[in-house]
Every structure is written in C-alpha cells, then in structure tokens.
C-alpha cells in the first residue's frame, strides 16, 4: 500500500504546492478539505498530517477548526501558517493579531535545530500572515524567529508536532523542499515509494479493476495529458482500447495531421478521426461568455464521442487526461475554503447525463509527474515535453465570439509565435536556468485599434502574446523573452496576418492571472 501524507486544506492558494513538494520527496500526498469525514481521512491510512495555511483567524467564532482525530491519532503533525496557529490554539498556546502584517520575503534565524530546520540552510522564507504566535503551547520550543515574527517556527519533536509561520512550499523559500522532505521522510518515517514505476503499476491495477473486460474509448488531442493517459490505459487493457480524435476546428496549425502521425507511429493505437468543426462553430455561434463556451464544447465533444462509441459497439468507458490542477481549479466543492477559478473542459464542462463512464488515470498527478510517467512508459520525448494545449483549444484564446475567420486569424498568429520561439530555442525552459517557456501562445482580443499600414488608416484586431515559465502550472511567472524575438514576432504578425495591426505582450504572473485568458 502506498504511504500517504494527508494534507488538510484550510483554503490557502498555496495548498496544492504543499502536495507537490511532498511528492518531490517521493511520498504520496492527498489533499482533503479540513472538514472531510473522519472515516474518509482515516481510510487512507495516513502516516502523518500537514495542516495548510488559510485566510481566516483562529479566534474568529466560525473559524475552521482542528479535527479531534488528528491529535488523537498520535501521528506527526506539521502546521503551516494558519495550520501552525491552529495547532497552537488547539494545544493551549496563544495566537493574536500581529502589530504589523507580514507579506512577502523575510529572513529567519534558526534558534533550535529540530528535525526540520538547518542553521546552514538559506534563511530566506516567504511570509503571508496577519496573526502570529504570542505564546507556544506547553512542551514546545521556539525553533526560529524573523524580524516581525518572534516565533516563526515551533517544535515538540518528542510528539512529532511542528509549526512553521512561513510557507515552505513556495519557491521563495529555498530551504522549503528540504524542510518538507525531513518531515515526511525522517519524522513520519516514509520510505519514499512514490516513483514513476509505482505510479504506473498502481494506475494499471486501478484501470483493470475499473473496466474489467469492457471496451474503452480514449479521447486524444495530441497533448501531453491525453497521450500519457491513453498510453497508460493501453498498457492496462491492450486492444480493448480504441482512440478517437475529434478535430474541432479549434486546433493549432496542422494539429490534426500531427495527432494522427503521433498516435499511429508512436503508440500504434487504433485511431478514429472525426472531422467536426462545423458542429462546433454552429453550436458556438454568438457565444462570448468563457464558461458557456467551455460548457458547449464539453457537451458537443461528449455527444460526438457517444456517437463514435455507438459505431464502435458502445464501449462504456471514456479515457480523459484530467490532471490534478484541473480538478483543483474546477471543483471548489472538493476544497471547502477555495474558490472555483474556471471550469476545465476535462472535468467541469461535461454534461451530467452523458452515457460514458470516465477513466481518469492522471487525475491526481501534477503536470511534471505526468511527463515523467510518460517517459517511463516509453513515449517519445518530443511528445511528452510538448507544450500544453487546453481541451477547448483556441476557443479560450479567441476572446469574444468564435467565427471561422477569427480562429484562422488566431491560428496564423499563434503559428508565427511558436515558430519564432522554436528557432530561438525558447519553446522549453532551458536546463541551465536560462530563458525559455513552459507555455507560450497567442490570444486574439475582441477589440480593435487604429493603425497605419501603407500610408492608410487601419482599424483592426489586436493580438496578445502570452509566455510563462513554471514548474507545476499551479503558479507561473511571465517569461522574459528577448526583445529582438518579440520584435520579430510582432513584425511578422502584423505583416502576415490579415486583420491584425497591433501586438501586445502579457506580463501578468499566476496568480493573480491565470495562464489561459479564459
């Protein structure tokens, strides 16, 4: 059985990163709402608990509390930010509003080298809190302090209880991964069995248990997620699988040809292509609201799959490349304190009455875990490390109403951007830490700008370029692309793409923005 660290979510926007950092230590982590049923939590046989940060104050009358079973379990507990304050409050310590709130970078001084902290480690940390610990619970020592937090970390090593006022999960805390690794590997005693091979073995076992001897359809798009999901299911059930590619008319340039070649040559999959651009554009006519676009695309997509399923003998199962960030961002009810950011095509845009049962072998994997699993399955590197492409395709990059003409305009601009980044060696983040992109694309805006071309006034649409760098796609920073590359891209777009006379570059990070515009 896989070793599991349960992370109780109190609503921090960083909570998913805690799960990711724990997995970097080769330990499986499961993210659950703080008020998840006790039976659900304990059924996972956790080896330890992590309490996340959150936006509330522990002294609020309706503040989220610490479930009794956490302390009754006798298992190690790590509280982060609000989680540290909650642990302190529950054990009789004192939490109070800070005289000065602390948001952003800080430096800590290690006072007690508990099992988690190291005096020789980088002291830079990331703070985000308005309350602080005034008095730790009995039996705890003060392990670290910062300029604004006299008690920045606490520990009761004999009991396996630890608290951190700062966020070890974010990259702004360089020593954070080592701190979390020490907690799960040394304090909790996890062996570290969350490896690509173990992920594959478990996924294969679960797929076989779910589908039995039934036929399975795979929804493929040529993207990383659907490719790896399809490869996993093929490994599990072999020729029970049929792959279907729906050409929505919302794909990147030459995407359909690329998908067919990739799946037939690399996976040897039985691939059926459905050319359905007319259906999608008809259903999307006059629609401008992003969530409505996603919903319509999701339903149209599934209805076409149901027709394909009927033609293929009505397989009852459909494979989708849903990954963990899709689930977290789409389904706020699974995270009691968090807001839904958007509905993902893979999880939130599907009709409730669809007849196919979903098989989602990547549902609890982050993007970089998916890539590693893909390589372990033997998929070609150019497929595994391809930049992500959203399920709704160019629909969420063509803001406003979708027409064939506007999508073609966007497709042409996007191809120019991708081509120039490729020639400059910037389509991937470089291993040496230099420039590069994790995801880069063009966006067509539903606004017009005045320009001058050939001594004549023009009034045409605007293209925004978006390029980001990220490790996990939960947070991202805008890519610092060379000016000469941006200049060349912009010049080509306004000269080669009819109906565009202005190009802008998006320099918004995630958060506060999202990677996609819709």
C-alpha positions as CSV (number, residue, x, y, z in Angstrom):
1,X,0.0,0.0,0.0
2,X,1.2,3.5,-0.9
3,X,2.4,5.6,2.0
4,X,0.2,8.6,2.3
5,X,0.5,12.0,3.9
6,X,-2.8,13.7,4.3
7,X,-2.9,17.5,3.8
8,X,-5.9,19.2,5.4
9,X,-6.8,22.2,3.3
10,X,-7.8,25.4,5.1
11,X,-8.1,27.4,1.9
12,X,-4.6,28.7,1.1
13,X,-3.9,29.4,-2.5
14,X,-0.6,27.5,-1.9
15,X,-2.1,24.3,-0.6
16,X,-1.6,22.4,-3.9
17,X,2.1,23.3,-3.8
18,X,2.4,21.5,-0.4
19,X,1.2,18.3,-2.1
20,X,3.6,18.8,-5.0
21,X,6.6,19.3,-2.7
22,X,5.8,16.3,-0.6
23,X,5.6,14.2,-3.8
24,X,9.0,15.6,-4.8
25,X,10.2,13.7,-1.7
26,X,8.7,10.5,-3.4
27,X,5.9,10.4,-0.9
28,X,2.3,10.3,-2.0
29,X,0.1,13.2,-0.6
30,X,-3.6,13.5,-0.7
31,X,-5.3,16.9,-0.4
32,X,-8.6,16.9,1.5
33,X,-10.9,19.6,2.9
34,X,-10.3,20.2,6.6
35,X,-13.8,19.1,7.4
36,X,-13.7,15.9,5.3
37,X,-15.4,13.0,7.1
38,X,-13.1,11.3,9.6
39,X,-13.8,7.9,8.1
40,X,-12.8,9.2,4.7
41,X,-9.5,10.5,6.0
42,X,-8.5,7.6,8.2
43,X,-9.5,5.1,5.5
44,X,-6.4,6.4,3.7
45,X,-4.2,5.1,6.5
46,X,-2.2,8.3,6.7
47,X,1.3,8.3,8.1
48,X,1.2,12.0,9.0
49,X,-0.8,15.1,8.7
50,X,0.0,18.6,7.3
51,X,-2.3,21.5,8.1
52,X,-2.3,24.1,5.3
53,X,-2.4,27.9,5.5
54,X,-5.7,29.7,5.1
55,X,-7.3,33.2,5.1
56,X,-9.0,33.1,8.5
57,X,-8.1,33.8,12.0
58,X,-8.2,31.1,14.6
59,X,-10.1,33.3,17.1
60,X,-12.9,34.0,14.7
61,X,-16.1,32.4,16.1
62,X,-16.7,30.4,12.9
63,X,-13.1,29.7,12.0
64,X,-12.2,26.3,10.6
65,X,-11.1,24.0,13.4
66,X,-8.7,21.2,14.0
67,X,-10.5,17.8,13.8
68,X,-10.1,15.8,17.0
69,X,-8.9,12.7,15.2
70,X,-5.7,14.5,14.1
71,X,-4.3,14.8,17.6
72,X,-5.9,11.5,18.8
73,X,-4.2,9.6,16.0
74,X,-0.8,10.1,17.6
75,X,0.7,10.7,14.2
76,X,3.2,13.5,13.4
77,X,1.6,16.9,12.5
78,X,3.1,19.8,10.6
79,X,1.2,23.1,10.7
80,X,1.9,25.8,8.1
81,X,0.9,29.4,8.7
82,X,-2.8,29.2,9.7
83,X,-2.1,25.5,10.3
84,X,0.6,26.4,12.9
85,X,-1.7,28.9,14.6
86,X,-4.5,26.3,14.6
87,X,-2.2,23.7,16.2
88,X,-1.0,26.3,18.8
89,X,-4.6,27.3,19.6
90,X,-5.8,23.7,20.0
91,X,-2.9,22.8,22.3
92,X,-3.4,25.8,24.6
93,X,-0.9,28.4,23.2
94,X,-1.8,32.0,22.3
95,X,-2.4,33.5,18.9
96,X,-3.1,37.2,18.4
97,X,-3.1,39.8,15.6
98,X,0.4,40.9,14.6
99,X,1.3,44.5,15.2
100,X,2.5,44.6,11.6
101,X,1.3,42.1,9.0
102,X,4.0,40.2,7.2
103,X,3.5,39.5,3.5
104,X,6.4,38.7,1.2
105,X,10.1,37.8,1.7
106,X,11.6,37.6,5.1
107,X,14.7,36.1,6.8
108,X,14.6,33.7,9.7
109,X,17.2,32.9,12.3
110,X,17.2,29.3,13.4
111,X,17.2,29.1,17.2
112,X,16.7,25.3,17.6
113,X,17.8,22.7,15.1
114,X,14.8,20.5,15.3
115,X,14.3,17.7,12.9
116,X,13.1,20.2,10.3
117,X,15.4,23.2,10.4
118,X,19.0,23.6,9.5
119,X,21.2,26.6,10.6
120,X,23.3,26.2,7.5
121,X,20.4,26.4,5.1
122,X,19.3,29.5,3.1
123,X,17.4,31.7,5.7
124,X,15.2,33.4,3.1
125,X,11.5,32.5,3.5
126,X,8.1,33.7,2.3
127,X,5.6,35.0,4.8
128,X,1.9,35.7,4.3
129,X,0.1,36.3,7.6
130,X,-1.7,38.9,9.7
131,X,-1.7,36.9,13.0
132,X,1.2,35.4,14.9
133,X,2.1,33.2,17.8
134,X,2.4,35.1,21.1
135,X,3.0,32.0,23.3
136,X,3.7,28.5,22.1
137,X,1.8,25.5,23.7
138,X,3.4,23.8,26.7
139,X,6.2,21.5,25.7
140,X,7.1,23.4,22.5
141,X,10.3,25.2,21.8
142,X,10.8,28.2,19.6
143,X,12.7,26.9,16.6
144,X,13.1,30.1,14.6
145,X,12.3,33.8,14.5
146,X,12.1,36.6,11.9
147,X,12.2,40.4,12.1
148,X,8.4,40.6,12.5
149,X,7.7,37.1,14.0
150,X,9.5,36.4,17.3
151,X,8.0,32.9,16.9
152,X,8.5,31.9,13.3
153,X,8.7,28.1,13.9
154,X,7.9,25.8,16.8
155,X,8.6,22.2,17.6
156,X,7.7,19.5,20.0
157,X,10.0,16.8,18.5
158,X,9.2,14.1,21.0
159,X,5.5,14.3,20.0
160,X,6.2,14.8,16.3
161,X,4.5,18.2,16.3
162,X,5.9,21.1,14.2
163,X,4.8,24.5,13.2
164,X,6.1,27.0,10.5
165,X,4.8,30.5,10.2
166,X,6.3,30.8,6.8
167,X,5.4,28.9,3.6
168,X,8.0,26.1,2.8
169,X,6.0,25.1,-0.2
170,X,6.7,28.1,-2.4
171,X,9.9,28.7,-4.3
172,X,10.6,31.9,-2.4
173,X,11.6,29.6,0.5
174,X,14.7,27.9,-0.9
175,X,15.1,25.5,2.0
176,X,11.4,24.6,1.9
177,X,11.6,21.4,0.0
178,X,14.3,20.1,2.3
179,X,12.1,21.0,5.4
180,X,9.1,19.2,4.0
181,X,11.2,16.2,3.0
182,X,12.6,15.9,6.5
183,X,9.1,15.9,7.9
184,X,7.8,13.2,5.7
185,X,10.9,11.1,5.4
186,X,12.5,11.4,8.8
187,X,9.7,12.4,11.2
188,X,6.9,10.4,9.6
189,X,9.3,7.6,8.5
190,X,8.1,7.3,4.9
191,X,10.2,5.1,2.7
192,X,9.6,7.2,-0.4
193,X,7.8,4.7,-2.7
194,X,6.0,7.3,-4.9
195,X,8.1,6.7,-8.1
196,X,7.1,6.7,-11.8
197,X,7.1,2.9,-11.8
198,X,4.9,2.7,-8.7
199,X,2.5,5.2,-10.3
200,X,2.3,3.2,-13.4
201,X,1.8,-0.1,-11.6
202,X,-1.0,1.4,-9.4
203,X,-2.7,3.1,-12.4
204,X,-2.6,-0.1,-14.4
205,X,-4.1,-2.1,-11.5
206,X,-6.9,0.6,-10.9
207,X,-7.7,0.8,-14.6
208,X,-8.1,-3.0,-14.9
209,X,-10.2,-3.1,-11.8
210,X,-12.5,-0.3,-13.1
211,X,-13.0,-1.5,-16.7
212,X,-12.6,-5.3,-16.5
213,X,-13.0,-6.8,-19.9
214,X,-15.1,-3.9,-21.3
215,X,-14.1,-1.8,-24.3
216,X,-12.6,1.6,-23.7
217,X,-12.5,4.8,-25.8
218,X,-9.7,7.3,-25.4
219,X,-10.2,11.0,-26.1
220,X,-6.9,12.2,-27.7
221,X,-5.8,15.6,-28.7
222,X,-2.1,15.2,-29.2
223,X,-1.4,17.0,-25.9
224,X,0.7,15.6,-23.1
225,X,-2.1,14.6,-20.8
226,X,-4.3,12.7,-23.2
227,X,-1.3,11.0,-24.7
228,X,0.0,9.7,-21.4
229,X,-3.5,8.7,-20.2
230,X,-4.0,6.8,-23.4
231,X,-0.7,5.1,-23.1
232,X,-1.5,4.0,-19.5
233,X,-4.8,2.6,-20.5
234,X,-3.3,0.8,-23.5
235,X,-0.7,-0.7,-21.2
236,X,-3.5,-1.9,-18.9
237,X,-6.1,-3.2,-21.3
238,X,-4.3,-3.5,-24.7
239,X,-6.6,-4.0,-27.7
240,X,-9.7,-3.2,-25.6
241,X,-8.8,0.4,-26.3
242,X,-9.9,2.5,-29.3
243,X,-8.5,6.0,-29.6
244,X,-10.7,8.8,-31.0
245,X,-9.6,12.2,-32.2
246,X,-12.2,14.9,-32.7
247,X,-11.0,17.7,-35.0
248,X,-13.0,20.6,-33.5
249,X,-11.6,23.2,-35.9
250,X,-10.2,24.8,-32.8
251,X,-6.8,23.2,-33.0
252,X,-3.3,24.7,-33.7
253,X,-1.9,24.8,-37.2
254,X,-1.5,21.3,-38.6
255,X,-2.6,19.8,-35.3
256,X,-4.8,17.1,-36.9
257,X,-2.0,15.7,-39.1
258,X,0.4,15.8,-36.1
259,X,-2.0,13.9,-33.8
260,X,-2.7,11.2,-36.4
261,X,1.0,10.6,-37.0
262,X,1.9,10.7,-33.3
263,X,-0.6,8.1,-32.3
264,X,-0.3,5.7,-35.1
265,X,3.5,5.9,-35.3
266,X,4.4,6.1,-31.6
267,X,1.5,4.3,-29.8
268,X,0.4,2.0,-32.6
269,X,-3.1,3.0,-31.5
270,X,-6.3,2.3,-33.5
271,X,-7.2,5.9,-34.2
272,X,-10.6,7.1,-35.5
273,X,-10.6,10.8,-36.6
274,X,-13.9,12.7,-36.5
275,X,-14.0,16.0,-38.5
276,X,-16.5,18.1,-36.6
277,X,-15.5,21.8,-37.0
278,X,-18.9,22.6,-38.5
279,X,-20.7,21.2,-35.5
280,X,-18.6,23.2,-33.0
281,X,-18.8,26.5,-34.8
282,X,-22.6,26.1,-35.3
283,X,-23.1,25.5,-31.5
284,X,-20.8,28.3,-30.5
285,X,-22.3,30.9,-32.8
286,X,-23.0,34.2,-30.9
287,X,-21.5,32.8,-27.6
288,X,-18.9,35.1,-25.9
289,X,-19.0,34.0,-22.2
290,X,-16.0,31.8,-21.3
291,X,-17.8,29.4,-19.1
292,X,-20.6,29.0,-21.6
293,X,-18.0,28.3,-24.3
294,X,-16.4,25.6,-22.2
295,X,-19.8,24.0,-21.4
296,X,-20.9,23.9,-25.0
297,X,-17.6,22.5,-26.2
298,X,-17.7,19.9,-23.4
299,X,-21.2,18.7,-24.3
300,X,-20.6,18.7,-28.1
301,X,-17.4,16.8,-27.5
302,X,-19.1,14.1,-25.4
303,X,-22.1,13.8,-27.8
304,X,-19.7,13.1,-30.6
305,X,-17.9,10.5,-28.5
306,X,-21.2,8.9,-27.7
307,X,-21.9,8.6,-31.4
308,X,-18.4,7.2,-32.0
309,X,-19.0,4.8,-29.1
310,X,-22.2,3.5,-30.7
311,X,-20.3,2.9,-34.0
312,X,-17.6,1.0,-32.1
313,X,-20.0,-1.2,-30.3
314,X,-20.9,1.1,-27.4
315,X,-17.8,0.8,-25.1
316,X,-19.0,2.0,-21.7
317,X,-15.7,3.8,-20.7
318,X,-14.1,7.0,-21.9
319,X,-10.4,7.9,-21.1
320,X,-9.7,11.6,-20.4
321,X,-6.4,13.3,-19.5
322,X,-7.7,15.1,-16.4
323,X,-4.8,16.1,-14.1
324,X,-4.8,17.4,-10.6
325,X,-4.7,21.2,-11.3
326,X,-7.8,20.7,-13.5
327,X,-9.6,19.1,-10.6
328,X,-8.5,21.7,-8.0
329,X,-9.3,24.7,-10.1
330,X,-12.6,23.4,-11.4
331,X,-14.3,21.9,-8.4
332,X,-14.4,24.2,-5.5
333,X,-16.8,21.9,-3.5
334,X,-13.9,19.5,-3.1
335,X,-12.0,22.3,-1.4
336,X,-14.3,23.8,1.2
337,X,-12.4,27.1,1.5
338,X,-11.3,27.7,-2.0
339,X,-13.0,29.5,-5.0
340,X,-13.5,27.9,-8.4
341,X,-11.2,29.6,-10.8
342,X,-12.6,28.2,-14.0
343,X,-14.4,25.2,-15.4
344,X,-11.9,22.9,-17.2
345,X,-13.1,21.1,-20.3
346,X,-11.7,17.8,-18.9
347,X,-13.7,18.0,-15.7
348,X,-16.3,20.7,-15.4
349,X,-17.7,21.2,-18.9
350,X,-19.1,17.7,-19.3
351,X,-22.9,17.1,-19.4
352,X,-24.4,15.4,-16.4
353,X,-26.4,12.9,-18.4
354,X,-23.5,11.6,-20.5
355,X,-23.6,7.8,-21.0
356,X,-19.9,7.2,-20.8
357,X,-18.1,6.4,-17.6
358,X,-14.8,8.4,-17.2
359,X,-11.5,6.7,-16.8
360,X,-9.0,9.3,-15.5
361,X,-5.7,7.7,-14.6
362,X,-3.9,11.0,-14.2
363,X,-6.5,12.7,-12.0
364,X,-4.1,13.1,-9.0
365,X,-0.9,13.8,-10.9
366,X,0.7,17.2,-11.5
367,X,1.9,18.1,-15.0
368,X,5.6,17.3,-14.3
369,X,4.6,14.0,-12.8
370,X,2.6,13.2,-16.0
371,X,5.7,14.0,-18.1
372,X,7.9,11.7,-16.0
373,X,5.4,8.9,-16.2
374,X,5.1,9.4,-20.0
375,X,8.9,9.0,-20.4
376,X,8.8,5.9,-18.2
377,X,6.1,4.4,-20.5
378,X,8.5,4.9,-23.4
379,X,6.7,7.8,-25.2
380,X,9.0,9.9,-27.4
381,X,10.4,13.0,-25.7
382,X,9.0,15.4,-28.3
383,X,5.5,14.2,-27.4
384,X,6.0,14.1,-23.6
385,X,7.6,17.5,-23.4
386,X,5.2,19.3,-25.8
387,X,3.7,22.5,-24.5
388,X,0.2,22.1,-23.0
389,X,-2.9,22.9,-25.1
390,X,-6.2,23.4,-23.4
391,X,-9.1,21.0,-24.0
392,X,-11.3,23.7,-25.6
393,X,-8.4,24.6,-27.9
394,X,-8.3,28.0,-29.5
395,X,-11.8,28.8,-28.2
396,X,-10.3,30.0,-24.9
397,X,-7.6,32.0,-26.7
398,X,-10.1,33.7,-29.1
399,X,-11.8,36.1,-26.8
400,X,-15.3,37.1,-27.9
401,X,-17.4,35.4,-30.5
402,X,-15.9,32.5,-32.3
403,X,-16.0,32.6,-36.1
404,X,-14.0,30.6,-38.7
405,X,-12.4,33.8,-39.8
406,X,-11.3,34.9,-36.3
407,X,-10.0,31.5,-35.4
408,X,-8.0,31.3,-38.6
409,X,-6.5,34.7,-37.8
410,X,-5.5,33.5,-34.3
411,X,-4.2,30.2,-35.6
412,X,-1.9,32.0,-38.1
413,X,-0.5,34.4,-35.4
414,X,0.0,31.5,-32.9
415,X,1.9,29.5,-35.5
416,X,4.3,32.5,-36.2
417,X,4.9,32.9,-32.4
418,X,5.6,29.2,-31.9
419,X,7.8,29.1,-35.0
420,X,10.0,32.0,-33.9
421,X,10.3,30.7,-30.3
422,X,11.4,27.4,-31.7
423,X,14.0,28.9,-33.9
424,X,15.3,30.9,-31.0
425,X,15.4,27.7,-28.8
426,X,12.8,29.1,-26.4
427,X,10.0,26.6,-26.7
428,X,11.1,24.9,-23.5
429,X,12.7,26.1,-20.2
430,X,16.4,25.5,-20.5
431,X,18.1,23.1,-18.1
432,X,20.8,25.7,-17.4
433,X,18.2,28.0,-15.9
434,X,18.3,30.4,-18.9
435,X,15.4,31.8,-20.8
436,X,12.7,29.7,-22.2
437,X,9.0,29.0,-21.9
438,X,6.8,26.4,-20.3
439,X,3.7,27.5,-22.2
440,X,3.5,30.1,-25.0
441,X,0.7,31.1,-27.3
442,X,-1.2,34.0,-29.0
443,X,-4.6,35.4,-27.9
444,X,-7.0,37.3,-30.2
445,X,-8.7,40.2,-28.4
446,X,-12.2,41.3,-29.2
447,X,-11.1,44.9,-29.5
448,X,-9.9,47.0,-32.4
449,X,-7.1,49.5,-32.6
450,X,-6.2,52.3,-35.0
451,X,-3.1,51.8,-37.1
452,X,-1.3,53.0,-40.2
453,X,-0.3,50.5,-42.9
454,X,0.8,51.6,-46.4
455,X,0.1,55.2,-45.5
456,X,-3.5,54.3,-44.9
457,X,-5.5,54.2,-41.7
458,X,-6.4,50.8,-40.4
459,X,-8.9,49.7,-37.7
460,X,-8.2,46.1,-36.9
461,X,-7.9,43.5,-34.1
462,X,-5.2,43.1,-31.5
463,X,-3.1,40.0,-30.7
464,X,-1.7,39.5,-27.2
465,X,1.3,37.2,-26.8
466,X,1.4,35.1,-23.6
467,X,4.5,33.1,-22.5
468,X,5.1,31.8,-19.0
469,X,7.7,29.8,-17.0
470,X,6.5,27.3,-14.4
471,X,7.4,24.0,-12.8
472,X,3.9,22.8,-11.8
473,X,1.4,25.0,-13.6
474,X,-0.2,25.9,-10.3
475,X,1.8,29.2,-10.2
476,X,3.6,30.8,-13.1
477,X,5.7,33.8,-14.0
478,X,5.8,35.6,-17.3
479,X,8.8,34.7,-19.5
480,X,11.4,37.4,-20.0
481,X,11.7,36.9,-23.8
482,X,14.4,38.7,-25.7
483,X,13.3,42.0,-27.2
484,X,14.6,41.1,-30.6
485,X,12.5,37.9,-30.6
486,X,9.4,39.8,-29.6
487,X,10.0,42.4,-32.2
488,X,10.4,39.9,-35.0
489,X,7.2,38.0,-33.9
490,X,5.2,41.3,-33.8
491,X,6.5,42.4,-37.2
492,X,5.7,39.1,-38.8
493,X,2.2,39.0,-37.3
494,X,1.1,42.5,-38.4
495,X,2.6,41.9,-41.9
496,X,1.4,38.3,-42.5
497,X,-1.9,38.0,-40.6
498,X,-4.6,39.9,-42.3
499,X,-6.9,41.8,-39.9
500,X,-4.3,42.4,-37.2
501,X,-2.5,45.7,-36.8
502,X,-1.2,45.6,-33.2
503,X,0.6,43.1,-30.9
504,X,1.0,43.3,-27.1
505,X,2.9,41.1,-24.6
506,X,1.2,39.9,-21.4
507,X,3.4,40.3,-18.3
508,X,1.0,39.0,-15.7
509,X,2.0,36.2,-13.3
510,X,-0.2,33.5,-12.0
511,X,-1.6,34.5,-9.5
512,X,-3.2,37.0,-9.9
513,X,-3.9,36.0,-13.5
514,X,-4.4,32.5,-15.0
515,X,-2.2,31.1,-17.7
516,X,-5.0,31.0,-20.2
517,X,-7.0,34.1,-20.7
518,X,-10.4,32.4,-20.5
